[in-house]
Amino acid sequence: MDEGSIIERLRALVGEENAKKLEKIDHPSLHHLIVRYVEHCRPDRVFVCTDSPEDIAYVRREAIRAGEELELALEGHTVHFDGYYDQARDKKNTKFLLPPGVDLGSDINAMGRAAGLEEIHDILNGIMAGHQLFVRFFCLGPLNSIFSIPAVQLTDSGYVAHSEDLLYRQGYEEFVRLGRAARFLTFVHSAGELDERKTSTDIAHRRVYIDLEDETVYSVNTQYGGNTIGLKKLAMRPAINRASKEGWLTEHMFIMGVHGPHNRVTYFTGAFPSLCGKTSTSMVTGERIVGDDIAYLRIMDGVIRATNPERGIFGIIQGVNAKDDPLIWGALHSPADIIFSNVLVTEDNGVYWIGKNGEEPRTGLNHSGAWYLGKKDADGNEIPPSHPNARFTLDMQLLENLDPELNNPNGVTVGGIIYGGRDSDTKVPLEESFNWVHGVITMGAALESETTAATLGQEGVRKINPMSNLDFLAIPLGAYVAGHLRFGAALPNPPRIFSVNYFIRDKRGNFLNDKTDKAVWLKWMERRVHSEVEAILTPTGFIPRYEDLKELFAAVLNKRYAEPAYRQQFTVRVAENLARIERVERFYRTTVPDTPPTLYAVLDEQRARLEAARKRYGAYIPPSAFE
């Protein structure tokens, strides 16, 4: 079909007004794409959003009119409910579509491209009948930047389209500016058939398919944001694939600025699996946030610079309270455009979530429908007032600690990289690697965490999750690890690498850290980046000296830090560390055939150091032994 025919077809399918909006974008392939999916999915109506205030307001109104969102008492606040069995990322049905001869490794869920495209288009055929299709344009990363990736979203969910307005930089004018030069990602989503609560019903045919060849993501029969908000984790897959070819990194990392002496700000990135303290770390009081979830990293002028492809937060709300999370708490109670999902709507049309300040309500409305204390589901499981994976969606402009560099087209200079997981019995709360390679292997590639409610399946299972990015990889894991080794090793002074663990417990199961302690760990890391504090050399890395932490606890938290607490927290647990090495090595030997040999060599060296220390000091070694 020639360009003139495409435009005529567009006018017939989307109407004159919408067609004029699309004609401003000089990109025939984009026009053909829209024609194709309007014809195939057959929505009742189409709305093309130009990102004008009127168009953005229309999208929000339509999400409410269609019943996907309900208005709450506080101005600007709405609530969305996903289906009872549609509350987390669907790993089983999230697959890469690969052509013959392409193998991403056994740890990556994949199927044949031809079969996958045939199946997903069979499901999409006519799926939007009775629905409105929203055509949205966004930009991942700052506009007009080396980091920029344009993206187009086709969705029949007002909730998804509204969420993306809060989470991403509007990109219609960027598409107009770029014209045919726009190399964009495509996201096609349909919530499918909806029930009376406007939640997806055909969960048996829930599918999330990623076609790397066309850089297109398909998502059907689901509304949960992790499966549907295309530019979030779904966009990471093609971005990781693109980055690996071009020599940069797409990471599951926050970006934050930590204040140091003399008005200094040092930027850190950090990778944590869900519910492991990632957002709360990036939101520590007194520091600056650039992003809480995803980072693009590039080498520029001999240093690593990072940017946040997003401009909003789709955060887990469980446990957020006024004491531990004052910045998020303040934002969530401001009269602004905020979407709550899968929380409890109270009798006064407010919201409640697990861990919120105040008394737990006895009745309300949640993801199960009308809720009352003690309510059970069909399997006899008691239903909590809010889902453990309940979320909030907001624009980061609501945060009083938002870093002014958020939209810097060159990003920010990375001084340190942090890896953290949920580990009850092995890793110390805070540690620095010996060097870039040691950190990439023992803290990044060996990152292990106990599973949480953010993904479907059993909680509390120990999983190895390299760089907290395993679920989103679009290249073989061995190649991904090798890429990290190359990325920093080429730099004269690569960023320091740290690990943190907020979940270490004693033998009785009591946590050895307070939630607020992370503020001190950050200050220590900031000083280490500038070589302003010394550290103790242990078999697994450098740990803080007690005197330095004692001083920081007093200065940062006005809190007395006792030496016995330090000793208990930073004791090296030799047997547990050796067992962890065995698990990591077994994981790579059995599932990652292209593992770089460096990984095994570094693990062997760590094992030898631990065994030598045990021979000399015993199974549990206090930090004083290494001073």
C-alpha positions in Angstrom: 0.0 0.0 0.0 1.5 3.4 -1.1 1.7 6.4 1.2 -1.4 8.0 -0.2 -3.5 4.9 0.2 -2.3 4.5 3.8 -3.4 8.0 4.6 -6.8 7.4 3.0 -7.2 4.2 4.9 -6.3 6.0 8.1 -9.0 8.6 7.6 -11.6 5.9 7.0 -10.5 3.9 10.1 -9.8 6.6 12.7 -11.7 9.7 11.5 -10.6 13.0 10.0 -9.5 14.6 13.3 -7.4 11.6 14.4 -5.9 11.2 10.9 -4.8 14.8 10.9 -2.9 14.2 14.2 -1.2 11.2 12.6 -0.4 13.0 9.3 1.8 15.5 11.3 4.1 12.5 11.9 6.0 11.9 8.6 6.5 8.1 9.1 4.7 5.8 6.7 5.7 2.7 8.6 4.0 4.1 11.7 0.8 4.8 9.7 0.8 1.3 8.3 1.2 -0.1 11.8 -1.8 1.7 13.1 -3.9 0.8 10.0 -2.9 -2.9 10.5 -4.0 -3.1 14.2 -7.1 -1.0 13.9 -8.2 -3.4 11.1 -7.2 -6.5 13.0 -8.4 -5.6 16.5 -11.5 -3.8 15.4 -12.1 -1.3 18.2 -15.4 0.6 18.2 -13.5 3.9 18.5 -9.9 5.3 18.1 -8.4 8.2 20.0 -5.0 9.6 18.9 -3.4 11.5 21.8 -1.2 14.5 20.9 -0.2 15.1 24.5 -2.1 18.4 24.6 -3.6 19.1 28.1 -7.1 18.5 26.6 -6.1 15.1 25.1 -4.4 14.0 28.3 -7.4 15.0 30.3 -9.6 13.1 27.9 -7.7 9.8 28.5 -8.1 10.1 32.3 -11.8 10.9 32.0 -12.3 7.8 29.7 -10.5 5.5 32.2 -13.1 6.7 34.8 -16.1 6.6 32.4 -15.3 3.1 31.4 -15.1 1.9 35.0 -11.4 0.9 34.9 -10.7 3.6 37.6 -12.9 4.9 40.4 -12.6 8.4 41.8 -11.6 8.7 45.4 -12.3 11.4 48.1 -9.0 13.3 47.6 -8.9 15.4 44.5 -7.1 13.7 41.6 -6.9 10.3 43.3 -8.3 7.2 41.6 -8.2 3.5 42.2 -7.9 0.6 39.8 -8.6 -3.1 40.5 -7.0 -5.9 38.6 -8.7 -9.3 38.5 -8.3 -11.5 41.5 -5.9 -13.8 39.6 -4.2 -11.0 37.6 -2.0 -9.4 40.3 1.6 -9.9 39.3 3.9 -10.4 36.3 3.0 -13.6 34.5 6.5 -15.2 34.0 5.1 -18.4 32.6 3.3 -16.7 29.7 5.9 -14.0 29.1 7.9 -15.3 26.1 10.4 -14.1 23.6 9.5 -14.9 20.0 12.7 -16.2 18.3 13.4 -17.1 14.7 15.0 -20.4 13.8 18.6 -20.7 14.9 18.4 -18.1 17.7 18.8 -19.4 21.3 18.9 -17.0 24.3 19.6 -19.8 26.8 17.6 -22.2 29.0 17.0 -19.6 31.6 15.0 -17.4 29.2 11.4 -18.3 28.3 11.0 -18.4 24.5 9.1 -20.0 21.6 9.3 -20.0 17.9 8.6 -16.6 16.3 6.3 -17.8 13.6 4.1 -19.8 16.0 4.0 -17.1 18.5 3.0 -14.4 16.1 0.3 -16.6 14.7 -1.1 -17.4 18.2 -1.0 -13.8 19.4 -2.6 -12.4 16.3 -5.3 -15.1 16.5 -6.1 -13.8 20.1 -5.9 -10.2 19.0 -8.4 -10.8 16.1 -11.4 -8.6 16.9 -10.4 -8.4 20.6 -11.1 -4.7 20.9 -14.7 -4.9 19.7 -16.7 -2.8 22.2 -13.6 -1.0 23.3 -11.8 2.3 22.5 -8.3 2.1 21.2 -5.8 4.8 22.5 -2.8 5.6 20.3 -0.1 7.0 22.5 3.4 8.4 21.8 6.1 8.4 24.4 9.9 8.8 24.8 12.1 6.6 27.0 14.8 8.8 28.4 15.1 12.6 28.1 13.9 14.1 24.8 16.5 14.8 22.1 19.2 12.8 23.9 21.6 10.0 23.1 19.6 8.1 25.6 16.2 8.7 23.9 14.1 5.8 22.6 10.7 6.7 21.0 7.8 4.4 21.7 4.3 4.0 20.5 1.6 2.3 22.6 -1.7 0.9 21.3 -4.0 -0.1 24.1 -7.7 -0.4 24.7 -7.3 0.3 28.4 -7.8 3.8 29.6 -6.1 2.7 32.9 -2.9 1.7 31.0 -2.9 4.9 28.8 -3.5 7.1 31.9 -0.8 5.3 33.9 1.7 5.9 31.1 1.0 9.6 31.2 2.3 9.7 34.8 5.2 7.4 34.2 6.7 8.5 30.9 7.8 11.6 29.0 5.1 12.5 26.4 6.5 11.9 22.9 4.1 13.0 20.2 6.1 16.2 19.4 9.3 14.0 19.4 7.7 11.8 16.8 6.8 14.9 14.8 10.3 16.2 15.1 12.0 12.9 14.2 9.7 12.0 11.4 11.0 9.0 9.4 14.2 9.0 11.5 12.2 7.7 14.6 13.4 4.2 15.4 10.6 3.3 17.8 9.5 0.5 20.0 6.0 -0.8 19.6 3.6 -2.0 22.3 0.2 -3.6 21.4 -2.1 -4.3 24.4 -5.7 -5.4 24.9 -7.3 -6.1 28.3 -9.7 -8.5 26.4 -13.1 -9.3 27.6 -14.0 -7.6 30.8 -16.4 -8.6 33.7 -18.8 -6.3 35.5 -15.9 -4.9 37.6 -14.1 -4.1 34.3 -11.3 -6.6 34.9 -9.9 -9.1 32.4 -11.7 -12.4 32.4 -9.8 -14.6 29.9 -6.8 -15.2 32.1 -6.3 -18.6 30.5 -5.3 -16.8 27.4 -3.1 -14.2 29.1 0.0 -13.7 27.0 3.0 -11.3 26.9 5.1 -11.9 23.9 8.2 -10.0 22.9 9.3 -10.0 19.3 12.9 -8.7 19.3 13.1 -8.8 15.5 10.4 -6.1 15.1 11.0 -4.6 18.6 7.3 -5.2 19.3 5.7 -6.3 22.6 2.2 -7.9 22.6 0.2 -8.1 25.8 -3.4 -9.5 26.0 -6.0 -10.6 28.5 -4.4 -8.8 31.4 -4.5 -5.5 33.1 -1.9 -5.7 35.8 0.7 -3.0 35.2 3.7 -5.2 35.1 2.1 -7.1 32.2 0.5 -4.2 30.4 2.3 -0.9 30.9 4.4 -1.5 27.9 7.2 1.1 28.5 8.0 -0.3 31.9 9.6 -3.8 32.3 8.3 -4.9 28.9 10.4 -2.2 27.2 13.5 -3.4 29.0 13.6 -6.5 26.9 14.1 -4.8 23.5 16.2 -2.1 25.1 18.5 -4.7 26.6 18.9 -6.3 23.2 19.6 -3.0 21.6 22.0 -2.0 24.3 24.0 -5.2 24.0 24.5 -4.6 20.3 25.5 -1.0 20.8 27.8 -1.3 23.9 25.7 0.2 26.6 23.5 -1.2 29.5 19.8 -1.3 30.3 19.5 -2.1 34.0 16.9 -2.8 36.6 18.3 0.0 38.7 17.4 3.1 40.6 19.4 6.3 40.3 19.9 8.5 43.3 22.1 11.3 44.5 23.6 11.0 47.9 24.8 14.2 49.7 28.3 14.3 51.0 30.4 16.8 52.8 30.8 20.4 51.4 27.5 20.3 49.4 28.8 17.4 47.3 26.3 15.0 45.5 27.4 11.6 44.4 25.2 9.5 42.2 24.5 5.8 42.7 22.6 3.2 40.7 21.1 0.2 42.6 19.6 -3.1 41.6 17.2 -4.9 44.0 14.5 -7.5 43.2 11.0 -6.4 44.0 10.1 -5.9 47.7 13.8 -5.8 48.7 14.1 -2.1 49.6 14.8 -0.6 46.1 12.2 2.2 46.1 12.7 3.0 49.8 16.5 3.3 49.3 16.1 5.6 46.4 13.6 7.7 48.5 15.7 8.0 51.7 15.0 11.4 53.4 17.6 14.0 52.7 18.9 12.5 49.4 17.9 13.0 45.8 16.0 10.7 43.5 16.5 10.5 39.8 14.7 7.2 39.3 13.5 4.2 41.3 13.4 1.3 38.8 15.2 1.4 35.5 18.4 3.0 34.2 20.2 3.3 30.9 24.0 3.4 31.4 26.5 4.7 28.8 30.2 5.5 28.8 30.8 9.1 28.0 34.1 10.9 28.2 35.7 8.1 30.2 33.0 7.8 32.9 29.7 6.0 33.2 26.6 8.2 32.9 23.1 7.1 33.7 19.6 8.3 33.0 16.1 7.3 34.0 13.9 6.3 31.0 10.9 7.0 33.1 9.6 10.1 34.9 7.2 8.5 37.3 6.9 5.7 39.9 4.8 2.5 39.7 5.7 1.5 43.3 4.8 -1.2 45.7 2.7 0.4 48.5 2.7 -2.3 51.1 4.5 -1.1 54.2 4.6 2.6 53.2 4.1 4.6 56.4 4.7 8.1 57.6 7.7 7.3 59.8 9.7 5.1 57.4 8.7 6.7 54.1 7.9 10.3 54.7 8.6 11.5 51.1 6.4 8.9 49.5 3.8 9.3 52.3 3.6 13.1 51.6 3.2 12.6 47.9 0.5 10.0 48.3 -1.5 12.4 50.5 -1.3 15.4 48.1 -4.2 16.4 46.0 -2.7 15.4 42.6 -3.1 12.9 39.8 -2.3 9.5 41.5 -3.6 6.0 40.7 -3.8 3.4 43.4 -4.2 -0.2 42.4 -5.4 -3.2 44.4 -5.6 -1.3 47.7 -8.7 -1.2 49.9 -11.2 1.5 49.4 -12.6 2.5 52.8 -16.1 3.6 53.7 -15.2 7.3 53.5 -13.8 6.7 49.9 -10.2 6.8 51.1 -7.6 4.1 50.7 -5.9 1.6 53.1 -3.0 -0.7 52.4 -1.1 -3.3 54.5 1.3 -1.4 56.8 -0.4 2.0 56.5 -0.6 4.1 59.6 -3.8 3.8 61.5 -6.3 1.1 62.4 -7.1 -1.6 59.9 -10.7 -1.2 58.5 -13.1 -4.0 59.0 -14.9 -3.5 55.7 -14.3 -2.0 52.3 -13.9 -2.6 48.6 -10.8 -4.3 47.1 -9.6 -6.6 44.4 -11.9 -9.4 45.6 -15.0 -7.1 45.6 -16.8 -6.2 48.7 -14.4 -7.1 51.5 -14.7 -7.7 55.2 -12.2 -8.8 57.9 -11.8 -12.6 57.7 -13.1 -13.0 54.1 -11.7 -16.0 52.4 -11.4 -16.9 48.7 -12.6 -20.0 46.9 -9.5 -21.9 48.0 -10.0 -21.1 51.7 -7.2 -18.5 51.8 -7.9 -15.4 53.9 -8.0 -12.2 51.8 -6.0 -9.3 53.2 -7.4 -5.8 52.9 -5.0 -4.9 50.1 -3.0 -7.2 47.9 0.7 -7.6 48.9 1.6 -6.3 45.4 -0.7 -3.3 45.6 0.8 -0.3 43.8 0.7 3.5 43.4 1.4 5.4 40.2 2.5 9.0 40.3 4.6 11.6 38.5 7.9 12.1 40.3 7.3 15.9 40.2 5.3 15.3 43.3 8.4 14.3 45.2 10.1 17.1 47.1 13.5 15.3 46.8 13.4 15.0 43.0 16.8 15.6 41.5 17.1 18.6 39.1 19.1 16.4 36.8 16.2 14.1 35.9 15.9 15.5 32.4 19.6 16.2 31.7 20.1 14.8 28.2 23.6 13.6 29.2 22.4 11.9 32.4 24.4 11.9 35.6 27.9 10.6 36.5 27.8 7.3 38.3 30.0 7.1 41.4 28.9 3.8 42.8 26.7 0.7 42.0 24.7 -1.1 44.7 23.3 -4.6 44.6 20.8 -5.7 47.2 18.6 -8.8 47.9 16.5 -10.4 50.5 18.9 -12.6 52.5 18.0 -13.8 56.0 21.2 -15.7 56.9 24.3 -15.0 54.9 25.4 -11.5 53.6 26.4 -8.7 55.9 24.3 -5.5 55.7 27.0 -3.5 53.8 30.0 -4.5 51.8 32.3 -3.1 49.1 33.9 -5.3 46.4 37.6 -5.5 45.9 37.3 -4.2 42.3 35.0 -4.0 39.3 35.3 -7.7 38.3 34.9 -9.0 41.8 31.8 -6.8 42.3 30.2 -7.8 39.0 30.7 -11.5 39.8 30.1 -11.8 43.6 27.6 -9.0 44.0 25.9 -8.6 40.6 26.0 -12.0 38.8 25.7 -13.8 42.1 22.8 -11.7 43.4 20.5 -14.0 45.3 17.1 -13.2 47.0 14.2 -14.8 48.6 11.1 -14.5 46.4 8.2 -12.1 47.2 4.6 -11.3 46.2 5.6 -9.3 43.2 5.7 -12.4 40.9 3.3 -15.3 40.7 4.4 -18.4 42.6 5.6 -19.4 46.1 7.1 -16.8 48.4 10.3 -17.3 50.4 12.2 -19.4 47.8 15.9 -18.6 47.3 16.5 -17.5 43.7 19.6 -16.4 41.9 18.7 -13.2 40.0 21.8 -11.8 38.3 21.8 -8.0 38.5 18.1 -8.3 39.5 17.5 -8.5 35.7 17.0 -12.1 35.0 13.3 -11.8 34.3 13.9 -9.1 31.7 17.0 -10.4 29.8 16.7 -10.4 26.0 20.2 -11.9 25.4 21.9 -15.0 26.8 22.8 -14.6 30.5 26.5 -15.5 29.9 26.7 -12.8 27.3 25.0 -10.3 29.6 27.6 -11.0 32.4 30.4 -10.8 29.9 29.1 -7.4 28.7 29.2 -6.1 32.3 32.8 -7.3 32.7 33.8 -5.5 29.5 31.7 -2.4 30.3 33.6 -1.2 33.4 36.9 -2.9 32.8 37.6 -0.5 29.9 37.5 2.5 32.3 40.5 3.9 34.1 38.5 4.4 37.3 35.2 2.4 37.2 32.6 3.1 39.9 32.9 1.2 43.1 30.5 -1.7 43.6 28.7 -2.4 46.9 26.2 -4.9 48.2 23.6 -4.3 50.9 21.3 -6.6 52.7 18.5 -5.2 54.9 17.1 -8.6 55.8 19.8 -10.3 57.8 18.3 -12.0 61.0 19.7 -13.6 64.1 19.1 -17.2 65.0 15.7 -16.4 66.6 14.6 -14.8 63.4 14.8 -11.2 64.5 16.0 -8.6 62.0 19.4 -7.1 62.8 18.7 -3.9 60.9 16.2 -1.1 61.3 14.5 0.2 58.2 16.1 3.6 58.6 19.7 2.2 58.8 20.0 2.3 55.1 20.5 6.1 55.4 23.7 5.4 57.2 24.9 2.7 54.7 24.4 5.3 51.9 26.5 7.9 53.7 29.3 5.4 54.2 29.3 4.4 50.6 29.4 8.0 49.5 32.5 8.6 51.6 34.1 5.4 50.3 33.6 6.6 46.7 35.8 9.6 47.6 38.2 7.5 49.7 37.3 9.5 52.9 36.8 6.5 55.2 38.9 3.3 55.6 37.5 -0.2 55.5 38.2 -3.7 56.9 39.4 -6.3 54.4 37.4 -9.6 54.8 37.3 -12.7 52.6 34.2 -11.4 50.8 34.9 -7.7 50.5 35.5 -4.5 52.4 33.3 -3.7 55.4 32.9 -0.5 57.4 34.9 0.2 60.6 32.8 0.4 63.7 34.1 3.9 64.6 32.9 5.3 61.2 29.5 3.8 61.5 29.1 4.9 65.1 29.8 8.5 64.0 27.5 8.3 61.0 24.6 6.8 63.1 24.9 9.7 65.5 25.1 12.3 62.7 22.5 10.9 60.3 19.9 9.3 62.6 20.8 10.8 66.0 21.0 7.2 67.1 23.4 5.4 69.4 25.1 2.5 67.5 26.3 -0.2 69.9 29.4 -2.2 69.2 27.6 -5.5 70.0 25.1 -4.7 67.3 27.9 -3.9 64.8 29.6 -7.2 65.7 26.5 -9.2 65.2 25.6 -7.5 61.9 29.0 -7.8 60.3 30.1 -11.2 61.5 31.2 -13.3 58.5 29.1 -16.4 58.4 31.5 -18.8 56.6 29.4 -21.9 56.1 26.5 -19.8 54.8 28.8 -17.9 52.4 30.3 -21.2 51.2 26.8 -22.7 50.6 25.9 -19.6 48.6 28.9 -20.0 46.4 27.9 -23.6 45.7 24.4 -22.5 44.8 25.7 -19.8 42.5 28.2 -22.1 40.8 25.6 -24.8 40.4 23.2 -22.3 38.8 25.7 -21.2 36.2 27.1 -24.7 35.4 23.7 -26.2 34.9 21.8 -23.4 33.2 24.3 -21.0 31.6 26.6 -22.8 29.0 28.2 -19.6 27.9 29.3 -18.5 31.4 32.5 -16.4 31.2 35.4 -18.5 32.8 36.2 -15.4 35.0 33.1 -16.1 37.0 34.2 -19.5 38.1 37.7 -18.2 38.8 36.5 -15.4 41.0 34.1 -17.7 42.9 37.0 -20.2 43.5 39.2 -17.4 44.9 36.4 -16.3 47.3 35.8 -19.9 48.4 39.6 -20.3 49.1 39.6 -17.1 51.2 36.6 -18.2 53.2 38.0 -21.7 53.9 41.3 -20.2 55.0 39.5 -17.9 57.3 37.4 -20.7 58.8 40.5 -22.7 59.5 42.1 -19.8 61.3 39.1 -18.2 63.1 36.1 -20.6 63.0 32.7 -20.6 61.4 31.5 -17.2 62.6 34.1 -14.5 62.5 33.6 -11.1 64.1 35.0 -8.1 62.2 37.6 -7.5 64.8 39.4 -10.6 63.6 40.3 -8.9 60.3 41.4 -5.6 61.8 
